[in-house]
Amino acid sequence: MQLTSFTDYGLRALIYLASLPADKMTSISEVTEVFGVSRNHMVKIINQLSREGFVNAVRGKNGGIRLGKAANTIRIGDVVRALEPLSLVNCSHEFCHITPACRLKPVLRQAVHNFLEELDNHTLAEMVEDNPPLYKLLLVE
């Protein structure tokens, strides 16, 4: 399974935000610069993360973005569910004529379930706590 770039950069953005002091606001432009992704793409990602409650976006002169909840309460599986289209195959009758007899769909459904269950065992905090190499790469003090 490969995550879309949308989910990939969403996770990276959250890791960046989690590596900052809790009260520090940053900008979408700063996140964009750190990861070398287009601003338009990151705006869409941050908007979705904001709608899902993972990011708090404040408009205006003193605005910016920061985590919307504590990093230790954000499960990686929840982020992936919120950002990733998790349908591995198109099982519509119009697309696949073996759908009524297919035994692959439940196997793939279970695989996705197991994948997300494993991701649910990990929080955003685990990705950043006591990780000096990460801080150095992100230039976070």
GIDAQUI-V28003 format. One record per residue. N is the residue number from 0. RES is the residue in one letter. SS is DSSP state (h for helix, s for strand, l for the rest). OMEGA is omega in whole degrees, 0 to 359 (NA if undefined). Layout:
{{N & RES & SS & OMEGA} {N & RES & SS & OMEGA}}
This chain:
{{0 & M & l & 177} {1 & Q & l & 178} {2 & L & l & 175} {3 & T & l & 178} {4 & S & h & 178} {5 & F & h & 179} {6 & T & h & 179} {7 & D & h & 181} {8 & Y & h & 174} {9 & G & h & 177} {10 & L & h & 179} {11 & R & h & 179} {12 & A & h & 179} {13 & L & h & 177} {14 & I & h & 178} {15 & Y & h & 181} {16 & L & h & 180} {17 & A & h & 180} {18 & S & h & 179} {19 & L & l & 173} {20 & P & l & 187} {21 & A & l & 183} {22 & D & l & 184} {23 & K & l & 173} {24 & M & l & 174} {25 & T & s & 182} {26 & S & l & 174} {27 & I & h & 179} {28 & S & h & 180} {29 & E & h & 179} {30 & V & h & 179} {31 & T & h & 181} {32 & E & h & 181} {33 & V & h & 186} {34 & F & h & 176} {35 & G & l & 179} {36 & V & l & 182} {37 & S & l & 180} {38 & R & h & 180} {39 & N & h & 179} {40 & H & h & 181} {41 & M & h & 177} {42 & V & h & 179} {43 & K & h & 180} {44 & I & h & 181} {45 & I & h & 177} {46 & N & h & 179} {47 & Q & h & 178} {48 & L & h & 177} {49 & S & h & 178} {50 & R & h & 181} {51 & E & l & 178} {52 & G & l & 180} {53 & F & l & 181} {54 & V & s & 173} {55 & N & s & 180} {56 & A & s & 181} {57 & V & s & 180} {58 & R & l & 174} {59 & G & l & 185} {60 & K & l & 181} {61 & N & l & 183} {62 & G & l & 180} {63 & G & s & 179} {64 & I & s & 174} {65 & R & s & 178} {66 & L & s & 180} {67 & G & l & 176} {68 & K & l & 183} {69 & A & l & 182} {70 & A & h & 181} {71 & N & h & 176} {72 & T & h & 181} {73 & I & l & 178} {74 & R & s & 181} {75 & I & h & 178} {76 & G & h & 179} {77 & D & h & 178} {78 & V & h & 180} {79 & V & h & 177} {80 & R & h & 183} {81 & A & h & 187} {82 & L & h & 191} {83 & E & l & 170} {84 & P & l & 191} {85 & L & l & 177} {86 & S & l & 185} {87 & L & l & 180} {88 & V & l & 177} {89 & N & l & 184} {90 & C & l & 179} {91 & S & l & 180} {92 & H & l & 180} {93 & E & l & 185} {94 & F & l & 186} {95 & C & l & 185} {96 & H & l & 177} {97 & I & l & 183} {98 & T & h & 182} {99 & P & h & 183} {100 & A & h & 187} {101 & C & l & 176} {102 & R & l & 180} {103 & L & h & 184} {104 & K & h & 179} {105 & P & h & 177} {106 & V & h & 179} {107 & L & h & 178} {108 & R & h & 179} {109 & Q & h & 178} {110 & A & h & 178} {111 & V & h & 178} {112 & H & h & 180} {113 & N & h & 178} {114 & F & h & 181} {115 & L & h & 178} {116 & E & h & 177} {117 & E & h & 179} {118 & L & h & 178} {119 & D & l & 179} {120 & N & l & 185} {121 & H & l & 180} {122 & T & s & 176} {123 & L & h & 180} {124 & A & h & 179} {125 & E & h & 182} {126 & M & h & 186} {127 & V & h & 185} {128 & E & l & 178} {129 & D & l & 182} {130 & N & l & 181} {131 & P & h & 178} {132 & P & h & 177} {133 & L & h & 180} {134 & Y & h & 180} {135 & K & h & 180} {136 & L & h & 181} {137 & L & h & 181} {138 & L & l & 179} {139 & V & l & 179} {140 & E & l & NA}}
